[in-house]
Amino acid sequence: MTKEEITQFKKTIANSIIPVVKSMTNAQIKEIITIVEREHKELPEGFGNMLYEQIMMMKHSKN
C-alpha cells in the first residue's frame, strides 16, 4: 500500500468502523472480521489480522 492508501484506509476505519465497534466486545469484532474473510476469499492473506489490530488501536485510543 502507498502512504496515500494507508492514510485513506485509516480514515475509513476511523469514520465508518470505529463508531460501530465502540460498544462491541473484542470477540464480537473478531467474529465479524472472520465472517467477512470467509465471504470474501479475494481479500489478501492476513488482511483480517491487520484490520483487527488497526481497529483495536483506534478503538482504545478514542476512549
PANULO-452016 format. One record per residue: residue number from 1; residue in one letter; chain; x, y, z of N, C-alpha, C in turn. Coordinates in steps of 0.05 Angstrom, whole numbers, always signed. Layout:
  nr rest kette    nc1    nc2    nc3   cac1   cac2   cac3    cc1    cc2    cc3
 NUM    A     A      X      Y      Z      X      Y      Z      X      Y      Z
...
//
This chain:
  nr rest kette    nc1    nc2    nc3   cac1   cac2   cac3    cc1    cc2    cc3
   1    M     A    +17    -24     +0     +0     +0     +0    +18    +25     +0
   2    T     A     +9    +45    -14    +23    +70    -14    +16    +86    +11
   3    K     A    +31   +106    +17    +24   +123    +41     -3   +135    +39
   4    E     A    -11   +143    +15    -37   +154    +10    -59   +133    +16
   5    E     A    -55   +109     +6    -74    +88    +11    -77    +81    +41
   6    I     A    -54    +81    +54    -55    +75    +83    -70    +97    +98
   7    T     A    -65   +122    +91    -79   +144   +103   -109   +142    +98
   8    Q     A   -117   +136    +74   -145   +133    +67   -158   +110    +82
   9    F     A   -143    +88    +84   -152    +64    +98   -158    +70   +128
  10    K     A   -139    +84   +140   -143    +92   +168   -166   +111   +172
  11    K     A   -170   +130   +153   -192   +148   +155   -219   +133   +152
  12    T     A   -219   +113   +135   -244    +97   +131   -250    +82   +157
  13    I     A   -230    +71   +169   -234    +56   +194   -245    +76   +215
  14    A     A   -232    +98   +218   -239   +118   +239   -268   +129   +235
  15    N     A   -275   +133   +210   -301   +146   +204   -324   +126   +203
  16    S     A   -319   +102   +193   -342    +84   +189   -342    +59   +207
  17    I     A   -320    +50   +217   -319    +26   +233   -318    +32   +263
  18    I     A   -302    +51   +271   -298    +57   +300   -325    +64   +313
  19    P     A   -341    +81   +301   -367    +88   +315   -384    +63   +320
  20    V     A   -382    +43   +302   -398    +19   +305   -387     +1   +327
  21    V     A   -360     -2   +327   -348    -22   +345   -343    -12   +373
  22    K     A   -348    +14   +378   -343    +25   +405   -357     +9   +427
  23    S     A   -381     +0   +421   -397    -14   +442   -395    -45   +439
  24    M     A   -378    -54   +421   -375    -83   +417   -352    -94   +432
  25    T     A   -353   -120   +439   -331   -133   +452   -310   -141   +431
  26    N     A   -286   -146   +440   -265   -154   +421   -273   -180   +407
  27    A     A   -285   -198   +421   -294   -224   +409   -315   -219   +387
  28    Q     A   -333   -200   +391   -353   -194   +371   -340   -183   +346
  29    I     A   -321   -165   +350   -307   -153   +327   -292   -174   +312
  30    K     A   -277   -192   +326   -262   -213   +313   -281   -231   +297
  31    E     A   -304   -238   +308   -324   -255   +294   -333   -242   +268
  32    I     A   -339   -217   +269   -348   -203   +244   -325   -204   +223
  33    I     A   -301   -199   +231   -279   -199   +213   -276   -228   +201
  34    T     A   -279   -248   +217   -277   -276   +208   -299   -281   +187
  35    I     A   -323   -272   +192   -345   -276   +173   -339   -262   +147
  36    V     A   -329   -238   +148   -323   -222   +124   -301   -236   +108
  37    E     A   -281   -246   +122   -259   -260   +108   -269   -286    +95
  38    R     A   -287   -300   +108   -298   -324    +97   -315   -319    +72
  39    E     A   -329   -296    +72   -347   -290    +50   -332   -275    +27
  40    H     A   -308   -266    +32   -293   -251    +12   -265   -263     +9
  41    K     A   -264   -285     -4   -239   -301     -7   -217   -285    -22
  42    E     A   -225   -264    -36   -206   -248    -51   -189   -230    -34
  43    L     A   -196   -227     -9   -180   -210     +9   -153   -222    +13
  44    P     A   -132   -206    +15   -105   -217    +18   -101   -231    +45
  45    E     A    -84   -250    +45    -77   -265    +69    -67   -245    +90
  46    G     A    -78   -248   +114    -70   -230   +136    -85   -204   +138
  47    F     A   -103   -199   +119   -118   -174   +120   -135   -171   +145
  48    G     A   -148   -193   +153   -165   -192   +177   -150   -186   +202
  49    N     A   -126   -198   +205   -110   -192   +228   -101   -163   +229
  50    M     A    -93   -153   +206    -84   -126   +204   -107   -107   +210
  51    L     A   -131   -113   +200   -154    -96   +205   -161    -96   +235
  52    Y     A   -161   -120   +246   -167   -123   +275   -147   -106   +292
  53    E     A   -122   -108   +286   -102    -92   +300   -107    -63   +298
  54    Q     A   -113    -53   +274   -119    -25   +270   -143    -16   +285
  55    I     A   -164    -33   +285   -189    -26   +299   -183    -25   +329
  56    M     A   -168    -44   +340   -162    -44   +368   -146    -19   +376
  57    M     A   -126    -12   +361   -110    +11   +367   -128    +36   +367
  58    M     A   -144    +39   +346   -161    +63   +344   -183    +63   +365
  59    K     A   -195    +40   +370   -217    +38   +390   -207    +47   +417
  60    H     A   -184    +37   +425   -174    +43   +452   -162    +71   +454
  61    S     A   -153    +82   +432   -142   +109   +433   -164   +130   +433
  62    K     A   -188   +122   +424   -211   +141   +424   -225   +142   +451
  63    N     A   -220   +123   +469   -234   +123   +495   -223   +144   +514
//
